[in-house]
Amino acid sequence: MDLLSLIITLIVGLVASFIAIWQARTQRVRQVEDVYVTRYWSLLDRLDPRTLRGLDGHDLSKEEELAIRLYFRLSEDQADLRAQSWVSDDTWREWKGAIHSQMSRSPFNRLWEETRQDSDAGRDYSFQHLREICRNADYDPRPKSRWRRLRHRA
């Protein structure tokens, strides 16, 4: 009877430990996502309402152009985080749709073309993920291994 009690206690302890680790990881993923959402809104706060509406008939201020270029880097960082399993499936679905949509709107698309040219010339990031998101709205850089996806799913 003592051996059975020990085995049951050990199993309960292992299950409780696994649940605690899973919950801590999920909480860390949510914290990382929250940081990036905050960065996103701080960049959008720097844009003129006409720019946010996709109206390209006005001149962008230097601050607006900088904010848009920083948005490109933020988007690439978000995809990098997804590739490292730091972004949940639900959050990625929202982010990739928003990124794909935003990149096709003026003046983002105009500045993106310039940024891609700079990148191709070696003057900027390669933007590997962002290029793929622009080509394919369903792109997901998450780990392809079934075990890694299961282990890192939040």
C-alpha positions in Angstrom: 0.0 0.0 0.0 2.9 2.4 0.7 4.3 1.9 -2.8 0.9 2.6 -4.4 0.6 5.8 -2.3 4.1 6.9 -3.4 3.3 6.2 -7.1 0.0 8.2 -6.9 1.7 11.0 -5.1 4.5 11.1 -7.7 2.0 11.1 -10.6 -0.1 13.9 -9.0 3.1 15.9 -8.3 4.3 15.5 -11.9 0.9 16.5 -13.3 0.7 19.5 -11.0 4.3 20.6 -12.1 3.4 20.2 -15.8 0.3 22.3 -15.4 2.2 25.0 -13.5 4.9 25.1 -16.1 2.3 25.3 -18.9 0.5 28.1 -17.2 3.7 30.1 -16.6 4.7 29.7 -20.2 1.2 30.8 -21.4 1.4 33.9 -19.2 4.9 34.8 -20.6 3.5 34.4 -24.1 0.7 36.8 -23.3 3.1 39.3 -21.7 5.3 39.3 -24.9 2.2 39.8 -27.0 1.0 42.7 -24.8 4.4 44.4 -25.3 4.1 44.2 -29.0 0.5 45.4 -29.0 1.6 48.4 -27.0 4.4 49.1 -29.5 1.9 48.9 -32.3 -0.5 51.4 -30.8 2.3 53.8 -30.0 3.4 53.8 -33.6 -0.2 54.3 -34.9 -0.6 57.2 -32.4 2.2 59.0 -34.4 0.2 58.9 -37.7 -2.1 61.5 -39.1 -5.7 60.3 -39.4 -5.5 60.7 -43.2 -2.6 58.3 -43.2 -4.5 55.8 -41.1 -7.4 56.0 -43.5 -5.1 55.2 -46.4 -5.3 58.6 -48.1 -2.0 59.2 -49.9 -2.7 62.6 -51.3 -0.8 64.5 -48.5 2.8 64.8 -47.7 4.1 62.5 -44.8 6.0 64.2 -42.1 9.4 62.8 -41.2 7.9 61.4 -38.0 5.1 59.7 -39.9 7.5 58.1 -42.4 9.7 57.0 -39.5 6.7 55.5 -37.7 5.7 53.6 -40.8 9.2 52.2 -41.3 9.3 51.2 -37.7 6.0 49.5 -38.3 7.7 47.3 -40.9 10.4 46.3 -38.4 7.7 45.7 -35.7 5.9 43.4 -38.1 9.0 41.5 -38.9 9.8 41.2 -35.2 6.3 39.9 -34.6 6.8 37.2 -37.2 10.2 36.3 -35.7 8.5 35.9 -32.4 5.9 33.6 -34.0 8.8 31.6 -35.5 10.2 31.2 -32.0 6.8 30.1 -30.6 6.3 33.3 -28.5 3.0 34.2 -30.2 -0.2 32.2 -29.8 -2.2 30.8 -32.7 -5.1 33.2 -32.0 -2.9 36.3 -31.8 -1.0 35.4 -34.9 -4.2 35.0 -36.9 -5.1 38.6 -35.9 -1.7 40.0 -36.5 -1.0 38.4 -39.9 -4.4 39.6 -41.2 -3.8 43.1 -40.0 -0.2 43.2 -41.3 -1.2 41.9 -44.7 -4.0 44.4 -45.0 -2.0 47.4 -43.8 0.9 46.6 -46.2 -1.4 46.9 -49.2 -2.7 50.4 -48.2 -1.3 53.8 -49.1 1.1 55.2 -48.1 2.4 52.0 -46.4 2.6 50.2 -49.8 4.6 53.0 -51.3 7.1 53.2 -48.4 7.3 49.4 -48.4 8.4 49.4 -52.0 11.2 51.8 -51.1 12.1 49.7 -48.1 12.3 46.6 -50.1 14.6 48.3 -52.6 16.8 49.4 -49.7 16.8 45.9 -48.3 17.7 44.3 -51.7 20.6 46.8 -51.9 21.8 45.7 -48.5 20.9 48.9 -46.7 18.3 47.5 -44.4 16.9 44.3 -42.9 16.1 41.5 -45.2 12.4 41.4 -44.0 12.1 37.8 -44.9 8.9 37.2 -43.0 7.3 40.5 -44.0 7.9 39.8 -47.7 6.2 36.5 -47.3 3.2 38.0 -45.5 2.8 40.5 -48.3 2.8 37.6 -50.8 0.7 35.2 -48.9 -2.0 36.3 -46.4 -1.9 32.7 -44.8 1.8 32.7 -44.1 2.7 31.3 -40.7 6.4 31.1 -39.6 5.5 28.9 -36.6 7.7 25.8 -36.0 6.8 23.1 -38.5 7.6 20.2 -36.1 4.5 18.7 -34.6 6.2 18.2 -31.3 7.5 21.8 -31.1 4.1 23.2 -32.0 2.4 21.1 -29.4 5.1 22.0 -26.8 4.9 25.7 -27.5 1.2 26.2 -28.2 -0.3 28.8 -25.9 
